[in-house]
Amino acid sequence: MFCFYMYTHICCLSYRKSHQQFTSRRSLLVAMPCEVMAARVRRCCPNFTFVDAARSLVVDGTDLSHYVAVDEAWIRIQDEARSDAEEEPLLLKFYCDLVLAHPTLESALAAHLAAKLAIPDLLPHAAVHDLLISAFCSDGEIRRAVRADLRAAVDRDPACAKMVHCFLYYKGFLALQTHRAAHRLWAEGRRAAALLLQSRSSEVFAVDIHPAARIGAGVLLDHATGVVVGETAVVGDDTSILHGVTLGGTGKVGGDRHPKIGDGVLVGAGTQILGNVTIGEGAKIGAGSVVLKAVPPRTTAVGNPARLIGEKENPVRLEKMAGLTMDHTSWSNHDRI
């Protein structure tokens, strides 16, 4: 073990690459590598330098210093990255390039996603990065949602021990943030660019979300493989969706044809919800269900075709929001919706 870092009141970091330059300012206690750690960082990351002069944070012409200084999620991710790098020095360059060399969560996220979504000789990293960072930095709702999604993974997934692990490794989180950028581009009328991000996300993460779909904050896509969300679908805040879920149309109608999922809903693995049906807030859809009709708030629907737990006219009511509790179990008699 080596002395990893000491704390100082102001830390300024400059990170330069051929196509970007970031400078950050922290007017609070942040981690500053000691000389031993700094030497290790410079050997692994030659472009990573520490600067004494304090400047405001500017990313692509946007001053982001007003929210960086109080970004608890980003500070936590950086601290966890340092801890992991200390425990496993083999990962030092990996964490430097993807986390520690960046002044903000948005800049790190854009660079991380760009590295995954770029296509050598066809779709340059810099072009994808510019699409992503412009969306992240121009929309405060996206910034809020990104942090809420990170907290959702840590709070609801027992396998997520650290927020930095969600940020780096959880493809459900990464696919969701790609969608948020694509949705912003779609709303701006940049539909070709939005569809490009959708296509690359589907290829890389095996998650297919139409750019027009509206998804709230604090959403957990757990495992995420095979998730499909249609064009007119709506997903509320604090919703948890497992792998193999389809929020699709029936194939018989056009227009507004996809499900509307309320806040705090839990959708189990392999579930198919088809058509413009409403799943009420706090409801639970059991794994493998096929839902073709509306499900009332705080009830449980299971089976193919889906049926309510309890009596049809008086179903069993859940005391808590299923999307937050992540309780997949259900016991009772069944009755058709």
C-alpha positions in Angstrom: 0.0 0.0 0.0 1.2 3.5 -0.7 0.1 6.8 0.6 -2.7 7.6 -1.8 -3.9 11.1 -1.3 -4.0 14.1 0.9 -6.8 16.6 1.2 -6.4 20.2 0.2 -8.9 23.1 0.0 -8.7 23.8 -3.7 -7.7 21.3 -6.4 -7.5 22.3 -10.0 -7.3 19.8 -12.7 -6.5 20.3 -16.4 -7.1 17.4 -18.8 -6.2 17.7 -22.4 -6.7 15.5 -25.4 -6.3 16.3 -29.1 -10.0 17.2 -29.5 -11.0 18.6 -26.1 -9.7 20.6 -23.2 -11.3 20.7 -19.7 -10.4 22.8 -16.7 -12.1 22.4 -13.3 -12.3 24.2 -10.0 -13.4 22.8 -6.7 -14.0 25.3 -3.9 -14.4 22.6 -1.3 -12.4 19.7 0.1 -11.4 17.3 -2.7 -8.8 14.6 -3.1 -5.3 15.7 -4.2 -2.8 13.0 -5.0 0.4 13.1 -3.0 3.8 13.0 -4.9 4.0 9.2 -4.9 0.5 8.9 -6.4 1.0 11.7 -8.8 4.1 10.0 -10.2 2.1 6.8 -10.7 -0.7 8.7 -12.4 1.7 10.5 -14.8 3.4 7.3 -15.8 0.1 5.7 -16.7 -1.6 8.9 -18.0 0.9 11.3 -19.5 -1.9 13.8 -20.4 -3.1 14.0 -16.8 -1.6 17.1 -15.1 -2.3 19.0 -12.0 -2.5 22.8 -12.2 -2.1 25.3 -9.4 -4.1 28.2 -10.9 -7.8 28.1 -10.2 -10.1 28.7 -13.1 -13.8 28.2 -13.8 -15.0 25.0 -15.4 -15.8 25.4 -19.1 -16.9 22.5 -21.3 -17.6 23.3 -24.9 -18.2 26.9 -24.0 -20.6 26.1 -21.2 -19.6 27.2 -17.6 -20.5 24.3 -15.4 -18.8 25.4 -12.2 -22.1 26.4 -10.6 -23.1 22.7 -10.1 -19.8 20.9 -10.0 -18.8 22.1 -6.6 -21.9 20.5 -5.0 -22.0 17.3 -7.1 -22.0 14.6 -4.4 -22.5 11.8 -6.9 -19.4 12.8 -8.9 -17.3 13.2 -5.8 -18.4 9.8 -4.6 -17.5 8.2 -7.9 -14.1 9.7 -7.9 -13.4 8.6 -4.3 -14.5 5.1 -5.2 -12.3 5.1 -8.3 -9.3 6.1 -6.2 -10.1 3.4 -3.7 -10.3 0.7 -6.4 -7.1 1.9 -8.0 -5.4 1.8 -4.6 -6.6 -1.8 -4.0 -5.8 -2.9 -7.6 -3.0 -0.8 -9.2 -3.5 -2.7 -12.5 -6.7 -0.6 -12.9 -4.9 2.8 -12.3 -4.7 3.8 -16.0 -8.3 2.5 -16.6 -9.7 4.6 -13.8 -7.6 7.7 -14.7 -8.7 7.7 -18.3 -12.4 7.1 -17.6 -12.9 8.8 -14.3 -10.1 10.7 -12.6 -9.0 12.6 -15.6 -12.4 14.3 -16.0 -13.7 17.4 -14.2 -17.4 16.5 -14.3 -19.7 13.5 -14.4 -21.0 14.7 -17.8 -17.5 14.9 -19.4 -16.6 11.5 -18.1 -19.9 10.0 -19.2 -19.7 11.4 -22.7 -16.1 10.1 -23.1 -17.0 6.7 -21.7 -20.0 6.3 -24.0 -18.2 7.7 -27.0 -15.5 5.0 -26.6 -18.2 2.3 -26.7 -20.4 3.7 -29.4 -17.7 5.0 -31.9 -17.0 2.9 -35.0 -13.3 2.9 -36.2 -12.9 4.6 -39.5 -16.6 5.4 -39.8 -17.9 7.1 -36.7 -15.0 8.9 -34.8 -14.9 9.1 -31.1 -14.8 12.9 -31.2 -18.0 13.1 -33.2 -19.9 10.9 -30.8 -18.4 12.7 -27.9 -19.6 16.0 -29.2 -23.2 14.7 -29.7 -23.3 13.4 -26.2 -21.6 16.3 -24.3 -23.8 18.8 -26.1 -27.0 17.0 -24.9 -25.7 16.4 -21.3 -24.5 20.0 -20.8 -27.6 21.7 -22.3 -30.3 19.9 -20.4 -30.5 20.2 -16.6 -33.2 17.5 -16.5 -30.7 15.0 -18.0 -28.1 15.9 -15.5 -30.6 15.4 -12.7 -31.8 12.1 -14.2 -28.3 10.7 -14.6 -27.6 11.1 -10.9 -31.0 9.7 -9.9 -30.3 6.7 -12.1 -27.0 6.1 -10.3 -28.6 6.3 -6.9 -31.3 3.9 -8.1 -28.8 1.3 -8.9 -27.0 1.6 -5.6 -30.2 1.6 -3.6 -32.1 -1.2 -5.4 -29.5 -3.6 -6.8 -27.8 -5.6 -4.0 -25.0 -6.5 -6.5 -24.1 -2.8 -7.0 -21.6 -2.2 -4.2 -20.2 1.1 -5.6 -21.6 3.9 -7.7 -18.4 3.9 -9.8 -19.2 0.2 -10.8 -22.6 1.3 -12.1 -21.0 4.1 -14.0 -18.4 2.0 -15.6 -19.9 -1.5 -16.0 -23.7 -1.5 -15.9 -24.9 -1.5 -19.5 -28.5 -0.8 -18.4 -27.3 2.5 -17.0 -25.1 3.3 -20.0 -27.9 2.4 -22.5 -30.3 4.7 -20.6 -28.0 7.6 -20.7 -27.4 7.1 -24.4 -31.2 7.2 -24.8 -31.4 10.5 -22.8 -28.9 12.1 -25.2 -30.8 10.6 -28.2 -34.1 11.9 -26.8 -32.7 15.4 -26.5 -31.5 15.3 -30.1 -34.9 14.0 -31.3 -36.6 16.8 -29.5 -34.3 19.3 -31.3 -35.2 17.9 -34.6 -31.9 16.1 -35.1 -33.5 12.8 -35.9 -30.8 11.2 -37.9 -28.3 11.7 -35.1 -30.8 10.4 -32.6 -31.4 7.3 -34.6 -27.7 6.8 -34.9 -27.3 6.7 -31.1 -30.3 4.4 -30.8 -28.8 2.0 -33.4 -25.4 1.9 -31.8 -26.9 1.5 -28.3 -28.9 -1.5 -29.6 -25.8 -3.0 -31.1 -23.5 -2.4 -28.2 -25.8 -2.8 -25.2 -28.6 -5.0 -26.6 -31.1 -2.4 -25.4 -33.4 -0.9 -28.0 -35.2 2.3 -26.9 -36.8 4.6 -29.5 -35.5 8.1 -29.2 -39.0 9.5 -28.9 -39.8 7.4 -25.8 -40.1 9.4 -22.6 -38.3 8.0 -19.6 -38.3 9.5 -16.1 -35.5 9.8 -13.5 -34.4 7.3 -11.0 -34.9 4.4 -13.4 -33.2 1.1 -13.0 -32.7 -1.2 -16.0 -31.4 -4.2 -14.2 -29.3 -6.6 -16.4 -31.1 -4.9 -19.3 -30.3 -7.4 -22.1 -33.2 -7.5 -24.5 -35.1 -4.5 -23.2 -37.3 -2.9 -26.0 -39.1 0.4 -25.5 -41.4 1.7 -28.3 -41.7 5.1 -29.8 -44.8 6.4 -27.9 -44.0 4.6 -24.6 -43.7 6.6 -21.3 -41.9 5.3 -18.3 -42.3 7.2 -15.0 -39.8 8.1 -12.2 -38.4 5.4 -9.8 -39.4 2.5 -12.1 -37.4 -0.7 -12.1 -37.3 -2.8 -15.3 -35.5 -6.2 -15.7 -34.1 -7.9 -18.7 -36.1 -9.2 -21.6 -38.9 -6.6 -21.1 -40.9 -5.3 -24.1 -43.0 -2.1 -24.0 -44.4 -2.5 -27.4 -47.4 -2.1 -29.7 -49.9 -4.7 -30.7 -49.0 -4.3 -34.4 -52.6 -3.5 -35.2 -52.7 0.3 -34.7 -50.6 3.3 -35.4 -50.2 6.6 -33.5 -50.0 6.5 -29.7 -49.7 2.7 -29.5 -47.3 1.9 -26.6 -47.6 1.4 -22.8 -47.6 4.1 -20.2 -45.8 3.0 -17.1 -46.5 5.0 -13.9 -44.0 6.1 -11.2 -42.5 3.4 -9.0 -43.6 0.4 -11.1 -41.7 -2.9 -11.0 -41.6 -4.9 -14.3 -40.3 -8.4 -14.0 -38.0 -10.2 -16.4 -39.4 -11.4 -19.7 -42.5 -9.3 -19.4 -44.4 -8.2 -22.5 -46.6 -5.1 -22.1 -48.4 -4.5 -25.4 -50.5 -1.6 -26.6 -51.5 1.8 -25.2 -52.3 0.5 -21.8 -51.6 2.1 -18.4 -49.7 0.5 -15.6 -50.7 2.4 -12.5 -48.1 3.9 -10.1 -46.4 1.4 -7.7 -47.8 -1.6 -9.5 -45.9 -4.9 -9.9 -45.8 -7.0 -13.1 -44.6 -10.6 -12.5 -41.9 -12.1 -14.5 -42.9 -13.6 -17.9 -46.3 -11.9 -17.9 -48.1 -10.7 -21.0 -50.1 -7.6 -20.3 -52.8 -6.4 -22.7 -55.0 -4.4 -20.4 -54.6 -1.7 -17.8 -53.3 -2.6 -14.3 -54.5 -0.5 -11.4 -52.1 1.4 -9.1 -50.4 -0.6 -6.4 -51.7 -4.0 -7.6 -49.9 -7.1 -8.9 -50.5 -8.7 -12.3 -49.0 -12.0 -13.3 -49.4 -14.7 -16.0 -50.3 -15.0 -19.7 -52.6 -13.3 -20.1 -51.9 -11.2 -17.1 -54.3 -11.5 -14.1 -54.6 -9.5 -10.9 -53.6 -11.0 -7.6 -56.8 -11.2 -5.5 -60.3 -10.5 -6.8 -60.8 -8.6 -10.0 -63.0 -6.0 -8.4 -61.0 -5.9 -5.1 -57.4 -6.8 -5.9 -54.7 -7.1 -3.2 -53.1 -3.6 -2.7 -49.4 -3.1 -2.2 -48.4 -1.0 0.7 -45.2 0.2 -0.9 -44.1 1.2 -4.4 -43.0 -2.0 -6.0 -40.3 -0.3 -8.1 -38.5 0.8 -5.0 -38.9 -2.4 -2.9 -37.8 -4.7 -5.7 -39.9 -7.5 -4.2 -40.7 -9.9 -7.0 -42.7 -12.4 -5.0 -46.4 -12.7 -5.0 -48.8 -15.1 -3.2 -52.6 -15.2 -3.6 -55.4 -16.4 -5.8 -55.5 -15.1 -9.4 -58.3 -13.5 -11.3 -58.3 -12.2 -14.8 -58.0 -8.5 -15.5 
